[in-house]
Structures are given as structure tokens and as C-alpha cells.
Amino acid sequence: MRTQVVIIGSGPSGLLLGQLLTDAGIDNLIIDRVDRDYILGRIRAGVLEAGMVGLLDRVGAGKRMHEQGLVHDGFDLSFSGRRHRIHLKALTGTSVMVYGQTELTRDLMDHRVETGGRTIYNAQNVTPHDFDGSNPYVTYERDGVTHRVDCDYIAGCDGYHGASRAAVADKGLQTYEKVYPFGWLGILSDVPPVHHELIYANHARGFALCSQRSPTRSRYYVQVPLSDKVEQWSDDAFWDELRRRLPDDVAQAMVTGPSIEKSIAPLRSFVAEPLRFGRLFLVGDAGHIVPPTGAKGLNLAASDVFYLFEGLRECYADKSDAGIDAYSARALARIWKAERFSWSMTMLMHRFPDEGEFGQKIQEAELAYLSSSEAAQRSMAENYIGLPY
């Protein structure tokens, strides 16, 4: 089999890239080691920057998002028992969209089928080959048979643990990482959100986040030690702890119910450089991870896709390699800015026991300054809505 671009991974970044390529008349094949149901069973974040919304509209997969998504013009910071709103729309002229990643992925999958795109699921031992030469190919096994797909380029959209990053680990890959000393215990529950926008809470007991997936489905988180296990936390214990970390008016208004999903996610910042190795490109989580505090993970994957697609389109349409040659540098420039913002939000809103009383006082001073300075709020809002591609 032969195609122009093989995309490894059928998450949002792989599907979005595949649709942009299909719409541009560039033949592509998506290969994934798991099946569609497994991918749609993963619960992920859902705050979309305007750039991501625009790309979904561009490929014709945004209809349901606009019907069911929630437009947020701001969010609240809670500290010292009070709340302060960061008015995104007033400060920047732009809003964000809350729409679950699972639903976004479903929309892209359905649209790919409707437009004739090809996806191979349940492909085992997916391996990129000869990408540092002029004739790359990808092999995979299915039903006991080994298959080979020759191509011009390979896009590694298969995440942190995928085959793409593993294939370049010994080819000059440089990695940068920070591991945070806590995790997020999160639950999903079919109860109405406590507030119409997100609330980020800094409390003496630790960070908390109130978010939502729809008017009837809420997503809540609390900061916990890495040593905690999900089994230690009953639903009642979670709701009690969440209430303690919120202002009284919010805690009293909260509607609780049984969880339909509960998990603990560790937090880390990670970047791999470069993102291009010959004819193989790392995209999304294959090249970078951010703590979820800044709502940047999915959105960074979208900007990677944008830069790579523009490079590939230029390559095929204009016979120029300028775009693909610039991909890594362009993507990393935006990635590091988002890494900085996500790190700064994490440092601002979480409790770090090792920082001591001085560190706590600095954090409190930063929050006080932020709440009193329009310039500081504008900077936060500008980064939250997403820097331009």
C-alpha cells in the first residue's frame, strides 16, 4: 500500500491533520493501535481556544460543537475566601469554548468517514522506518499479518508513549521535564455545574477546579498527594473536600451526585526537541505535555497540526520545503510560551509544601497583584485564550 502521508494515532490531532490533508487533496492514512470505542472511552479536557474552534469549522466538523458547546467569556479565580473574575472577552475581545474532547473526537471520526478518509484500527507493533531517508514507510501487524505502507511523510500523533517518539529517542532527541509533587483527583458527575464558568481555587488545603462538560454534566478536581489512590476516595469524601476549598456561597450552591468516572492524574511539564526527524514529525503529546491548569494540551496539539499542515500543503502545492523545514521551530516557539503559562498557573494556584511560608506569601502577593492590576489580568487572559498561530 502507498499513500502520501501516514498519520500514526487517531486522537484529535491525527484526525484533524488527516481532515485538513484530505480537504487539500493530499492522500493520507491514519493507523492506530486501539479501536474507535477505546479512544472514545477516554475522558479528557475540553476548553478550546478560538484557533482550535476555527480549525474545526474549517474542516466542516464544528456543527455539533456550536450547538452543544458552552461559550465562556471568562473564568473565576478563588482565593482568600473570595472570587475574582478574569473577563476574557472584555480584556481580549475573545472567548473560549467548553466542549468535551471525547465529543470533538467523535465529530472528527464521523466526518472522516463521511468524507472517505481511511483509518486502520487495532494495528499492533506500528513502527516507522527509514524516515531519515527519502523513502519512509510504516509497518504494522493485524490479524497475524504484517503490512507495509510506503509514504512521503510520517506524522507522529500517537502521544507520549507512542511509537513515533520511541523511534527517534536515539536520534538526537533532547527532552526537558518538570514533575510536580501532586496530582489531580477528578470526578465526572451528571449534576448541573455549580457555576456557569470555570472556577480555579487556591486554598490552604490545596487547589480545586470546578468545570463542566454540559449544562447537566460537571467535572471537578482537587489537588492530592501523589501517594493517594482512587480507592481511598469515596464520592462523599470527594464532595466534602471540594466544598472545603471553595468560597461559602459556591459550596452551599453545589449539587452533588454519584461519579460516573473518577481518576487521579499526575502533573508534569515535558518538551521534546526537535519535532522533526527527516520525514517524521512529532505532533501533540508525542512532543510535549503540559499540566492541565492552563487548558493548553489539546490546543497546543491543534497549533502543531496547523503548522505541519501548512508545511505539507506548501510542499505538495508549491513544491517548496520551506514550511516543513520551519515546522519544528515554529511549533516549539508557541509550545514554550504555553509551557510557561501552564507552569505559571500551576505555581500560582497550587499549594507547594516545600516552598515554606515565604513561598506562600509570594503566592498570596501575586494573587493580590493580579486581582488589582488590569495589565496583569490582560496578560493572563491573552495567554488563556491562546496566542495566535
KEPA-858596 format. One record per atom (N, C-alpha, C): x, y, z. Coordinates in steps of 0.05 Angstrom, whole numbers, plus 5000, padded with zeros to 4 digits. Atoms other than C-alpha are relative to their C-alpha. Layout:
! residues N
XYZ...
END
This chain:
! residues 389
501749765000500050005000501850255000498649755000502250714987498150235004501549764996499851395010502050235001498249774998502752095013500950055029499449954972502352185089498849795017501050184979501751655143499950155026500549884974498851915208499849785020500150204979500351485269498550125023501649904979494851595320497450134991502649905009487451745313498650165022501149824981486452225370499350264986500849755013484252945357502150124981498049895017490953165328500349854974499850165024491452585280497650034982502449965016484252655258499850274987500149735011484753405249501950034977498149985022491053355208499149844976501050165023488052795166497850144985502249865014481853215151501050234984498849785014485953825132501449904974498650115024490153395085498049904980502150105019484053055055498750234985501349775012480753725042501850134980498049885019487153955007500849824978499450195022487253344962502649845005497650154993493253024998499249745013500850274991492452275006501349945027498950064974493252035077498649755012501050244986492251415121500650035030499650004971491251405197500149725010499650264988493750805236500050035030500149994971492050675309500149725012499650264988493850115356497549905015502550074986486950125390497650054982502349965017479850155366498550265007501549754998474850715359498750025028501449994975470950535422501950065023498149954979477150535465500750305001499349725001479051225441497850185010502349844991472051495453499349955029500450064971472151195523501850175018498249844984477651665546498850275006501149754991475352265586502350205002497849805001479652875571498850295002500749724996479553635577498450114976501649905021475154085536499750304998500049715003476954825538501550064974498949965027478055035465500650294995499349735009481755645442498650074974501249915025479056055384501349874976498650135022484455755339499149724995501050285003482055045353497250004989502749975010474855255342500050064970499849935029476855565275500949774983499150235016480454935252497749804997502350195002474354505268498050104980501949885020469954985228501249974972498750015027475054985171499749734987500350265011474554235163497149904999502850085001466954225170499149825022500850184978466753865237499150155025500749834977464354435281497150035007502849954997456854395275499049935028501050094974455353995338501350165023498649844980460554385377498650265004501449754997456855035363497249975011502750054990450154715380500149935030500050104973452354395446502250115017497849894984458754745467499250255015500649774983458855285520502150214996498249775004461855955503500550135027499349884975465556235563501550274995498849745003467256975566502150065022498149954978471456905629500249765018499950214979473256485690500750145026499549894973473956595765502549895012497950094982480056565809498950035029500950004973478256395881502449995019497850004981483056565938499250185024500649854975482656826010497050035004502950004995475256646011498350174982501549845019473257085953500749934971499650065028472757055878500650254984499449785019475657495823499749904972500450095028473357435751502150124981498349925023478257455693498250014976502049965021473757745639501549994973498550055025476857445576499050184978501249855023472057785527500650295003499549724997472858475557502950074997497149955000480458415563501349954973498750085025481958105495498150014976501950015023475558115453499449724991500350285009475657355450499049835024501050194980472256785487501349734995499350275005473656045495497549834999502350195003469155445480500549765018499950254984467854885530498549784986501250225015466654245491501849765004498450234992468953555513501749894978498250125020474853245477498949754988501250245011471052595471498050064978502049935020465452935433501350124975498549895022470353325390501249774983498850225014473952675373497949844984502150145014467352335355499250154975500849845023465552915309502149974977497950035020472252855273500049724988500250275011471652105267497749974981502450025017464652145238500550154974499649845024466752695189502049864982498050145017472752285166498649784984501550215014468151705149498350124978501749875020463352175113501550094976498449895023468952465070501949794988498550215013472051795052502849955011497450044989478151815097500449725010499450284992481651165114501449995027498850044974483250945185500249705006499550284992486250275207500249995030500050044971484650085279501249735007499050264990487449525322502549914985497550065014494149565287502249965022498050064980499549235330502850054989497249965007507049385331500450204977499749795020506350015290502950125002497249914999513450225270500750174976499049845022516150795227502949914992497350085010522250625183501150204980498549855021527450995141499050284997501049735002524551675157502350204998497849825004531551965155501149994972499350015029532051795081497750104983502049895019527751925020497649824996502250195005523251315023499049885026501050104975519951245091497749814997502450175000514850715107499349925029500950084974510850455165499049714998501050274999509549735184498249975024501750074978504149445228499049724996501050275001501148775245497050005006502950024995493748595242499149724992501050275004490547915249502349814992497750175005497447595248501550054975498749945026499447915182501550275003498549755000504948445174499450164975500749825023503049035129502150224998498149785004507449575099498650224984501149775014505350275078502250194993498049805010510150685036498850274999501149734999509451435040502250214996498149785002512752115032500850105027499549894974512052345104498449845021501350134977510152075173499450215021500749824979506352475225499449845025500350154975507152205296498150145019502049884983500652385331499049805021500850234984500751785377500850035030499849954971502152105445502749955012497550024985507552085498501249724999499150284999508051325499500049874973500350125026507351225424502549914987497750115015511850905372501750224987498549795015513751565339502350125017497849894983517651875397502049795007498150224994520651205414501949954976498350055024523251155342502250204997498049805003527251795349501650055026498749964974529651715421503050004999497150025002536751545399501150174976499249845024537052055342500450305007499449734992539052675380497750155013502349884987532452795416500950115027499549874974533153285474497450045014502449974986527953275528500350175025500049834977526153765583497449935016502350104985521653565641500050125029500449934972518853805707497649845010502150164988514753335751499150145025501149864977510153655802499449805022500350184977509453365872497249945009502850064993501953245869498549924974501750075023496353015824497350135003502849905000489153195807498249765003502250194997483652755834497550124987502249895015477952865785497649814999502450165004470752625780498350134979502049925019465552675726497349925012502650074988458352705750497850144985502349885014451652825718498350175020501349804983449853425761500550274987499649735012448954155740502550135012497649864990455354575745499350205022500449814978456054995807500150294991499749725011457655605764500049984969500250015029456655785691502750024986497349995010464155885682501949845019498150154983470455535709500850175025498949884975472855685780502649855007497450114991480255585796500450105029499949934972481155565872502749955012497650034984487355685914499150005029500950024972486155445985502249885017498050114983490355256045500149704999500050295002488254536035500949904973499150085027490354545962498250114978501449905023487954715893497449854995502450135010480954575866499150134974501049905025477654665799497149914996502750065007470254705782499650054970500449975029468854585708497649844991502450145010463454285664500549894972500150115027462153885601497550084986502649935011454954095591498450135023501749894979449254435629499149795021500950214981447853765663502349815008497750174993454853455669502450175009497949854988460353715714502649845003497350124996467853585720501450165022498849864977471153745787502749865007497450104993478253665812500950115027498649904977482153725877502949904999497150084998489753715888500349795022499550214981492053085923503049914999497250115001498852775942500249784979499650225020501852305890499649735013500350264987501451755942497149915003502950074998493751775943499249814978501250195019489851225908497050064997502949955005482951295876498349865020501750174982480350735921499750135028500249874974481651175982497850215001501949785001476651685959497249914992502850045006469251555964498950254987501349765011464552025927499550215022500749814978462352335993502550145010497549874990469552456015501050214980499149815020471052795949498350265002501749774999464953255953500650175025499449864975466553436025502650164997497449865003473753616007499850234981500349795020471754015946498650245013501449784987466854435988501850165018498249864981472254596039501850204985498049845015476554905984498750234984501549805015471155355955498850225018501449794984468056015978497349895010502450114988461955906022497650014981502349985018456956155970500049784978499750215021459655665918499549725013500350264987460055085967497149945007502850044993452855185990498249954976501650035024450255205919500549744985499150245015453754565896497949785003501750245001449353985874501949764997498350245001452653305886498549764990501250255010451452615858502149794996498050215004454851955842501850064977498049965021461151975800499549794978500050195022461051655731502849944990497150055005468651695726501650145021498349894979474051805778502849914995497250075005481551825769501950215012497949824991488052135793502050034977498149955021492452465741502550155012497649864991499752645757500450244981499549755016502153335732502950014993497349955008508353465692500150184976499449845024511353935641502249854985498050155016515153605583500150114972499649915028518053835517502349844988498050145015521953445465500950184977498949845022526553795415502049834985501949865017526753795356497549834996502550145006519953595329500049884972499750125027522553385260502549844999497850185005526952805243499849894972500350075028527752765168497250034990502750005010520952575142497949915021501850064978517852435210499750245018500649774984514552975251498549925026501450044975512452955324497850215004502349824998505553265337498649955027501650034975501753395402501549875022498850124976503152965463502549844994497550145007508552595425502450185004497849804997512653235431499950175025500149824976510153595493497649935017502250044980505853535556500050255017500349774982503154105598498249925023502050044979499754095666497450124991502649915011492354195654499050275011500949754988491954825696499550224980500349795020492655275635498249934977501850095022487954865589501450024973498549975024493354815536500649754984499250245013494454085519498849954973501450045025489253985465500550234981499749775017490154685439502850024988497350015011497754605431500149804977500150195021496453985390498850124975501349875023491954395345501950194986498249815014497254925332502349844986498150185014502354365316498849914974501350095025497354095266499950224979500149775019496454785235502750044987497349955011503954895226500849774981499150225017505154195198498349984975501650005024499254215151500850224981499249795019501354885123502649934986497650085012508254605111499649784979500550215019505653975077498450104976501549885023500654375035501850154981498149845016506154835012501949814985498250195012510554234997498749884975501350135022505453894952499050204979501249805019502254524921502150174987498149815010508254964913502849884995497450135003513954454911502250145017498149864982517254824969500249865027499650134974520254525032500250205023499649794980520455195069498349955024501950044978514355035111500749765018499350234983516454345134502750045013497449934988523554595146499650175025500549814977520655125193498249885021502050114982515654665227500949995029499150044972519654485289500450265014499449744987522055195304497450155005502549854996515155505293498349885022501650134980511554985335501250045028498749984974516655005391499950285012500249724990516455765396497350045015502649974987509055725413499749805023500250194979509755095455501350105025498749914976514755405502498550235014501649794987510356015513497649885015502250134986504555555530500949845024498850134977509055145575500450195023499649804979510955775612497450085013502549924988503755985621498849775017501150234985501555285644501649975026498350014976507455265693499250225020500649784982505755955720497349985013502650054988498455785730500149785022499750224980500455145766501350105025498549894977505355515811498250195015501749804987500156055826497849885016502550094988494255625844500249765018499650244983497155005879501650075025498449984976500054925948502449824998497550145001507354715950501249995028499150014972509154476020503050065003497149964997516654506006500850304996499349715005516255255988500050155027499949874974515155436061498350255001501649774995512056066090500750234980499249785019516056536044498649954973501250075026513656175982497050055000502949964998506456206007499450304999500549715001506956956019500450124972499649915028509757065949497649934983502450085016503856675920497650185007502249824992498957095960500350284989499549735011502257735937499550004970500550025029501857505865497050014994502950005004494457365871498850275006501049744994493258035904500750204978499349825022497058395849498349954976501650075024493358015795497150115002502849914996486558205825499850304998500149714999488458945827501150134975498649895023492159025761498749914974501250075026488559055694502149894980497950095018495158965658500749715005499550284993496558315696497749824991502350165008489558065682499949974969499950025029490258235608502149804990498050205007496657835604499149725005501150274995493357235637497949934979502250055019487257305591501149944972498850045026491557365529501249724997498950265001495156725545497949785002502150204996488856355567498549954974501550035024485056485503501749884977498350115020491156265463501550204983498449825017496856625428499549934971500650055028495956695353501949804988498350205014498656155306501950164982
END
